[in-house]
Amino acid sequence: MEELKKSPHIIVAEPNLIGRVSYEPNDPYFKGTSPATYPHQWALKNTGQTPPTGTNDADIDITEAWDISKGTSDIIIAILDSCIPLHSYYYTPYHPDLDDPNKIILGSDFIDRPGTIYYTEGVRDRYGHGTHVAGIAGAESNNGIGIAGIASNCKLLAIQVFDRYGWGTIESFFNGVVQAVNYQRNNPGKKVVINFSGGFWEWAETIESAVAYANAYNVLIIASAGNMYGDTVLCPAELSSNYPNVIAVSSTDANDLFSVFSSQGSEVCVSAPGGFGVEQVGNTFYYNNTSLLGKNIFATTPNYEFNMAIDPYYENDPYSTDITQNYSYVAGTSMSAPIVSGIAALILSVNPNLNPSQIRLIIEQSAEDKGYQGFDNYYGYGRVNAYQALLLALANFNKSVNQTGTGSNNARKLVKETTSNYHLVFSSGGEIFYRKTTDAGNNWLTPIRLSTGNGNNNYPSISESSGRLYVTWQRNTSSNNYDIYFAASTNAGSNWNIKYVLNSVTVSTDPLPSIQAASTYEMIVFRYGSGIKSYWSYYTTPTDQSYWVVRTTGFSTSYSPSVTSAFQSPTYYFPMVMSNSSDNHIYYYYFDTYTSNWAGGPNNLSSIMPGSNSIHITPSITSIPGTSQVHVAWKKLIGSGSTIYDHLIIHRKSTNYNSWPNEWFGTYYNSQEYPSISALATNKVDLLYHTPSQFGTQYIYKMRFNSSYWGAPTSIASNARYPSVSSGSTTAKYIWTSGSSSPYTVILSSELLQKELELDPLDYYTRSVAWLDSVGSYLEIKLHPIYLTLKDGTKKRIDITPADLETYNLTLSNSWDLLSSVQFEVPSEAVELAFDYSVSGNNIKNLFAESINSVTPAFGLLNEKDEVIAVTTQNHLVDSDKIGEVRKQVSLNLSGLTDQKNTKAVIKLEGLKPREGVFASLGHIEDYSGLPDQYQKQIDLSQEVAEVNEYAISNYPNPFNPSTNIQYSIKEAVFVTLKVYDILGREIATLVNEEKPVGVYTINFNGSGLSSGIYCYRFQAGSFIQTKKMILTK
């Protein structure tokens, strides 16, 4: 041997060591069959059934996982073992649960000598161990026969590395690994997971070389830790310490206890059900006798005579077992490993772009902690959980099984810190996930599950202050009982060491917690049985419940609280809005950190809205960063909501946290609900909303408020819902949930905001002036655009006089003065002046001291001396104390009135004497319902960039299906190339290859003909080169 090592022609020289499958105690892992009068596969679903009288939920939650995936045919589990049952003549798959020719791939026999009958049989299992392992990982399911495999829709690659007595060599292991790895290499689009339910007592370089080869080509190896009764982890499982593509698996029983036979050590990554063990009576090993009934792992065995049952070790040895043909019970870490292999295959089925180290991390992070808290040498990171693993795998791809992954709109799901990092929280499958991006969403750091894997967690909310992150969410524990959770990270999301239940509440519907941080303060608000409960802390890191001050406010029917922060030196405030289901209005309060209590409420923000039969719901609140200016938006639902015009967004603004002028803003477009609003440091406000599903495909639109008007809506996404806007910056990004079926994708917008459409808002503007009282009585006049008609039939718009209650002191006596135009000149070619208006009201007589039967507005034209030079009136009868809204036009004949300068069109309503308590309100309505189709398209901010002073490139959306827009900017005239490559570096497309002048450009890349995966785009402008990743999902 030493001489061979010295030879320059020999790479490795070492003994061809003998290993053995991880059989207990001498590698036999089966236990006998029982009548199918009880569930045999407790490892997959454990209800505490008898037998084996285990512990409820001591299983891998596979039934929940199957709701996400049962595997795909592109994922192959390579079973390196004694192989599978084959027909004795045709050598084709033979077992009724392992006989699908489209599922079973027959590999090579690397253990039997050529020329022997066993070699001639190919990979026919004469021992039985491989059949059991293969059935656990991927037996055919839903066929009415036998058992259910964990990854039943995945394929199995049978490679024989153990002989008919369960023995193998390091050479057979090496060859088996190489064949499995090469299958992936030679079949693009396929992914291989290697299961090795065996082990060697010693390390060998050949073993490590095989592992290194798999690692080099991103192939995962799941290896059983061994059945050494607490002793050393076997090889190759022990290599998990040095290779990220190795997962070492120990064993647990039906009570989630560490199996007594299992190996243990620091190399153990996770544990999985492997059974209770074996009982020896004389020369017979029992896996399913009276004391072990149902306690081991039930799976497939050969449907013909095999040695594991009748002759476990050597020919004519004196030992036997109770293992039976077709199906049987067996125990050992050999049974634990294929459970993890099946889970790994499911993970790759939902996200084939994950590499082995990512898959291992997912399996470790999603495991249920058992034994000592945290990692230990017995369970590793815990007993595996297939469902939690798939949720985490999806989260790696920003996917959620929830259609409401980014819902509801009352709380933020996205924040930006001063370092330009974005932090995202969303829900999926009853868990809460956190993600961070440092490059505006091109790449995401590994997701972190903030909830503990206990299910029924929902509606997270996130806030940020000075790099500290705070998250709250709710968990439904039973019926109407909820826990409110709090989590904090003091290092910008790297670790979340602070996590606990803040409060438990009983409430009829979701508490919907919302969190806001400002300076050193944190505020959490949520619904409870008697109103709104708040938890306020003046500590930067409240480590437990004792750091919080509890206050209550609101009504017992309060719902959907939303909170923000405001600053008016020297005090911080926490403004809050909520809906009230008893009167269907929106109420406002603010929390004063100086007095440590709620004040300023209840202030009914929606009471200034004229109209009857309306419901005001789902409010969202924001503030201009560093100021006391507050903005609120909510949905107004009219009647049953049967038409698109019954769903609109209402907005109110406050110059400071405690002053709300009687002014409101409304927007109409294509039906609107679930608004999310964000005020920017530029004093502009961004609003996102989605359209109701009742009107077909759901769309997300964005609008911008420029302090006076809401601009036209811009289409952001289709087949999307529940947008949430970031806050605290000069720019805003936003997220939403997209897709038509589970899993849904949580999408982050491009870095650039959408361009404000080049439309004049005054073309779509309506002015509302109303008199109201506190019980809903109102009289409203709406003035739509005023037009001059010229002799040639053309029309010229006359603008309504600007009005802003920050500067205009609105009273009842001067309110109707706001129904007037700016001064204008009547040209010589003018024929008439037309007023487009409507009058409506309800319980009108309650508003006035004297009884009235009609309302008669006057429509006039005033000269520069405010003298009436033309006038007409329209009478509107009060019928049953109401006036139904009807839009009308009234015209003034301008004959003889041409060439008048500084004239003004007015509507007057005089002679009405209001009762005590009546007040006036001013409304601004932007009705974009008639917007041309081309303005529904997404328009990039790049189209309005006046100056470009840098090279930059990004794509949106990312992930995408099937196309994405790649946007790049160049600061000088330069030759530009833009190419797309696959993950292996092969060029897919050349998108740009020419000289370009300074500017910002967008080009569409369509991946319809490509498979799902990671692609790179390389941008070169002169000497500037940048490469970024994008993900195609199908």
KEDOBA-126758 format. One record per residue (C-alpha): x, y, z. Coordinates in steps of 0.1 Angstrom, whole numbers, plus 5000, padded with zeros to 4 digits. Layout:
N
XYZ ...
END
This chain:
1034
500050005000 502850245009 504550164976 501450244957 501150574974 504550674961 503650604925 503150924904 500350744885 498250674916 496050954930 494650764960 495750434975 493850305004 492049985015 488649914999 486949925033 483849735041 480749925053 477249825063 473849975060 472650155091 470649855103 469649805139 471449635154 473049465124 471449675098 468049505094 465549795095 462249625087 459549525111 456649295104 453349395087 450149425106 446549425094 445549765079 443149845107 445150145119 447450405104 450850245100 452850555088 452950745120 456150915108 454051105082 450951165103 450951095140 447651145159 448750945189 447050645174 447250295189 449450125180 452050265185 450450495212 452750775202 452451155207 450151365186 451951555159 455251375165 455451355127 456851555097 453551725088 453551575054 449851605047 450151975050 453251965028 451451775001 449052064998 452052254984 453851984964 453951604959 457151644939 457851684902 459351444876 462351674871 463651584906 465351244910 466151074943 469150854938 468850544961 472350414967 471550094984 470649724978 468249864952 464649774943 462449474934 462849354897 461049084879 463048764880 462948724842 462449054826 464349254853 461749534852 460249714882 458049464899 456649584933 453149724931 454250044948 457450064928 456649954893 455850264873 458250254844 457950634840 459150674876 461850424881 465250474865 467550174866 471150254873 474150034876 475249754899 478549864914 478849584940 478449244923 481249104902 480649084864 479748734853 477848644884 474148584883 473648874907 475349104883 473248974854 470149064874 471149434873 469849634903 467449364916 467149384954 467949054970 468549205004 465449415009 466949725026 466949934994 463349854987 462349975022 464350295018 463050364982 459450324994 459850565022 461250834999 459150784969 456650504967 453750554943 450850714960 447150764956 446950424937 444950234963 447850004971 450249995000 451850305013 452350665004 455850784995 456951125007 457851254972 455651034951 455751244920 459551244919 461550984901 463850724917 467250634904 468250294916 471950244920 473249924937 476049974962 475149704987 475149334980 472549074988 473649075024 473649455029 477449495026 479149765005 482549904998 483950254995 484550184958 480850104952 479850414972 482250624951 480950484918 477350524929 477850884938 479550964905 476850804885 474150994904 476051324900 476651264863 472951194857 472251554868 475251684848 474051504816 470351594820 469951974821 466852074840 467051764862 468051784899 469351484919 469251414956 471351124968 470150904996 472750685013 471250485042 474450335052 477850415067 481450315071 483150295105 486250475093 486850785072 488450715038 489750945012 487750774985 484550845005 485451215009 486451234972 482951114963 481351374986 483651644972 482651544936 478951584945 479651914962 481452044932 478351984911 475752094936 474351754944 472951694979 473751374999 471551275028 473251015049 472150815079 474150895111 474350525120 472850295146 475750305171 473650345202 474850695210 478350645197 480150795167 478450925136 479450705106 481050815073 479950985050 477451145075 480351265096 481551475067 478651715073 481051925094 483151995063 480751975034 477652185031 476151925007 475951655034 473051615058 473651375086 470351235100 469751075134 466550895145 463450975166 460550755177 456850805178 457051015209 459651255194 462251105217 465751035205 465950665193 468150465217 469950295188 470850615169 474350755166 474851105180 477451375177 478151725166 477951615130 474251545132 472351805113 468751695119 466751405131 463851215115 461550935125 463450605125 461550395149 461950255184 464349965176 464549595176 464149315202 466249005200 464748675213 467148395208 468348405172 465348615160 465248995156 461749135161 460549465148 456849435154 456249195182 453949265212 456249515228 457149695195 453749685178 453549965153 456450155168 458850125138 458850245102 456450085078 457450065042 457849845011 459849525010 460549294980 457549084969 459748774967 462148604990 464948835002 467848795026 467049075051 464048865063 465448515061 469148545063 470248895074 474048855075 475548555057 474348255039 473247985063 473748205094 471648115124 469748455126 466248545113 463748835116 460048895115 460349105084 457849005058 457449035020 455649325003 455549555033 457049545068 458249745098 461949815102 463950055125 467150255121 468650575109 468450415074 464750485076 465350845089 467550935059 465050875031 462451085050 464851375047 465651285011 461951295003 461651635019 464751765000 463151644968 459951834976 461952144983 463652124949 460252064934 459052404945 462352584941 464852404918 467252694919 468352614955 471852474960 472652204985 473852435013 470552635009 468452315011 470352205042 469852535058 466152525050 465752175065 467752275096 465952605101 462552455096 463052155120 461152145152 463452195181 463551885204 465651785234 467852065247 466952415234 468852495202 471352265185 472351945203 474251635194 471151415194 468551585174 470851835156 468652135149 465551935155 463151685140 462451765104 459151915093 458251885056 455552155057 457752415074 460652325050 458452395019 457252715033 460752835039 461852705005 459052914989 460053215010 463553184995 461853264963 459553534978 456553304974 453653254998 450852994998 448553275010 446753494986 446853755014 450653725019 450954105020 447554175035 445954365052 446454725043 446254865078 449954795086 453254825067 454954515053 457954705039 460354955054 463455125042 466355235064 468755515059 471355275044 468855205016 468254845028 464654725024 463054495049 460054285041 457654075061 454853855048 452753555058 452653215043 450852905054 450353025090 453953145094 455653485093 458753545072 461353825070 463553915041 466154175035 467554325003 470654545001 470354624964 466754724959 465454374954 467854234928 469153994954 467553894987 469353755018 468253425032 464753445046 464153415083 460953255098 460053495127 457153275139 458052955157 456452705133 453352675155 450952775127 447953015124 450253325124 449053605102 449053975093 452554095102 453554455105 457054605104 458654935114 462255065116 464155325136 467955385134 468655045120 466554865146 463654655133 460354575150 457654335139 454354235153 451753985142 448753785154 448353415160 444953245163 445252995192 441652885193 438253005182 438253375191 441553375210 444653535197 448253595208 449953915198 453653855191 456554105191 459954055176 462954285174 466354295157 468954535169 471354475140 469254555109 467654205106 470753985109 469453835142 466053835158 466953735194 464053925210 460753745204 457753685227 454053695232 453054045241 449453985249 446653735245 443153865236 439653735230 438053905201 435453805175 437553885145 441253945136 443054185160 445154315130 448154445150 450054745136 453454875148 455255205144 458655305158 460055665161 463255765178 463455555209 459655475210 457655185198 453855165195 451754855188 447954885184 445454605179 441854525183 440554355215 437154285229 436454635242 438154845216 441754925207 444554815230 447954975226 451354875239 453855165241 457555145250 460155415255 462955155254 464855095222 464954715229 461954605250 463154255259 459954145276 456454255285 457654455315 459054725291 455654815278 452955055290 449354945282 446655185272 443155135257 440955355236 438355325208 435055145207 434054775212 433354775174 436654925164 438454745136 441554765114 443755005135 446555175116 449255375133 452055615122 454355865140 454456245139 456956495154 456256845167 459256955187 459956845213 457356565214 456656255194 453056155187 451555835174 448455915152 446055625147 442955565126 440455285128 437155195113 434055145135 431654875124 428755005144 428355335124 430655255095 432955565100 436655625103 437955765136 441155935145 443155945178 446756035186 449055915214 451056175233 454356035244 454756325269 451456245288 451655875279 448055855269 445655875240 444056215231 442456405203 439556155198 437256025189 437556245158 435156125131 437156185099 434556055075 431656265090 432456545066 431656325037 428356395021 426256095010 424055825025 424155445025 427955455026 430455235045 433855375054 436455095059 440154985057 441955295066 445655355061 447655635077 451055795071 452956115079 455556335062 458856215077 460156435105 456956655106 453556655122 451656645089 449356335087 447556175058 444855915059 443155715031 440355475033 437755305011 434255435008 431755164998 428355284985 425455054989 426054694980 429054774959 427554624928 429154864903 432754994899 431555344909 430555214943 434255164954 436355474958 439255604979 438855895003 441856095015 442256355042 445256555053 446256735084 448757025087 449656885121 448656585142 445656755158 444156985132 441856845105 440257105082 436857015068 438456915035 438556585017 439856434985 438256154965 439355944936 437455734912 438955474888 438055124879 436855044914 439255084943 439854904977 442554835003 444455154999 447955185012 449255535016 452855665021 453956035026 457356115012 459956365025 459256564993 455756645006 454256424980 452056124989 451855784971 448755574971 448355214960 445155014959 443854704942 440554644923 437954414938 437854054926 434154074919 434954264887 437354014872 441154024871 442554224900 444854514892 447054734913 447255104906 449455374919 448455744923 450456044935 449256344954 451056674947 449656854978 446656984957 445456704934 445656334929 447356244896 445955994872 446355624882 449155414868 448855044863 451454854884 450454494881 447654264870 446453954887 447654114919 446354224953 447154374987 449854634980 451854785008 453955105004 457255175022 457655505041 460255735054 462155845023 462056074993 461155774972 458855484978 458855114969 455954884972 455154524974 452054314966 450953954962 450653834927 449453514910 446253324902 446953014923 449152894952 452052954956 451653324951 454653564946 455453854968 456754114944 458854424951 458554714928 461454854907 463655114924 462255394903 458855524910 456255524883 455955844863 453056074870 450956064839 451156364816 447456464822 445956774835 444056674867 441756964862 440256794832 438956524856 438356744886 435056794904 434457034933 432156944961 430657184987 428257055013 426357145044 426156865069 425256775105 426656515129 423956265122 424456235084 422056495070 423556675041 423056895011 425756884984 426457064952 429156924929 430657144902 432256964873 434357154847 432957474834 433157524796 432957814771 431357704738 432757884708 431157954675 432957674657 431657424683 434857384702 434957394740 437357574763 437657474799 437357734826 439157634857 437457624891 439057864915 441757694936 440757624972 442857495001 441657505036 445157555049 444657915037 440857955033 438757985064 435757785055 432457885070 428757825062 428458185049 431358165025 431257795015 429157834983 431758094971 434057804964 431657704936 433157964913 435757994885 438958174882 438758504864 438758474826 438058674795 434958614774 436358594738 434458744709 433758404694 432058274727 428458154724 427558024758 428957934792 427957584805 427957464841 428157094846 426857024881 424756804904 422656854936 421956584961 420856554997 419356345024 417356445055 417756795041 415156965064 417256875094 419857125083 417657435082 415857645108 412957695084 411057435063 412057415027 410457234997 413157304971 416757404966 417357664939 420957734930 421658034908 424258014880 425758344871 428458544853 430058834872 432059114857 435259254871 433159464896 431359144908 428159264892 425859004878 425759024840 424058694833 422158454855 419758164855 418357934881 417457564885 414857444909 415357104927 412456974946 412956814980 411056484977 410656285009 413256505025 415856404999 417156504965 418456224944 421756304926 421356374889 424056534869 422856824848 424057104826 422957474827 423957724801 424158104800 423758274766 426658514761 425158724733 426259084738 428658984766 431758904746 435059074751 434359094788 437559084809 438158954844 434758784845 433958494869 431458214867 429658144900 427057924916 425158084945 422757924970 421258204991 418458255016 419057925035 419257955073 421157665088 420457515122 422857515151 425457235146 425457245108 428957275093 430357295058 432857075040 434957105009 435756814986 438056754957 437156464934 439356334906 437156114884 439455914861 436755674851 436855804816 440655784813 441855664779 443155304777 446755394770 447055554805 446355214821 449755104810 452855124833 455055424826 458555444840 459855744858 462855724834 460755894808 460756214829 464356204839 465956534828 469456464838 471456144841 474656154860 475455784865 475555444850 472855214865 470854904855 467954714870 465054494859 461454484869 459654274878 462054034894 461153744897 459253754863 457053534841 457453544812 458953894805 460754164824 461854514816 465554584819 466154954825 469655114822 470955464823 474155614807 475655944816 477456004783 477355894747 478955544747 478955204731 476554984750 476254604752 473554424771 473554044771 471653774789 473253444801 472053134818 473453024852 476152814834 477453124815 475953034781 474753344762 471053344757 470353684740 472054004729 469554284737 471754594729 474954624709 475354984697 476255334704 473755514727 473455884736 473055994772 469755894787 467655624804 466455324783 464155034788 464154704769 461954404773 463354064777 460953774771 461753434785 458753244771 461052984755 463252934785 462952714815 462552844851 465752934867 468353204875 469653414846 472253694845 472254014824 475654184817 475654554810 478754724796 478955094788 482455184779 484655074808 481655034832 480554674836 477854544859 476154194860 472954124879 470653824884 467053784875 464753484882 462353334857 459453154874 456852944855 
END
